[in-house]
């Protein structure tokens, strides 16, 4: 809801009558909630890549595929996917992990 000063100015200029103030509910304790469901851990990427920050993953991909430096993370991941014939499915982290896995499999 807009601040009272803005609401008052609008009502004065439009000739509108102010609605009655909203009644506030008495303070009470928050409703009981069930604990969050356990989330299964993600499968680790090769060489501990799951712990690496996204820029580090993308730099490793860029270096392995000899892609140009100084390009945005998204563009580098898109280029790497295209070069390896992979889809651009999932988020950037998932795509980077998949790219690292494919590159790791090629080195073995």
Secondary structure, 3 states (H helix, E strand, C coil): CCCHHHHHHHHHHHCCCCCCCCCCCCCCCCCCCCCCCCCCCCCCCHHHHHHCCHHHHHHHHHHHCCCCCCCCHHHHHHHHHHHHCCCCCCCHHHHHHHHHHHHHHHHC
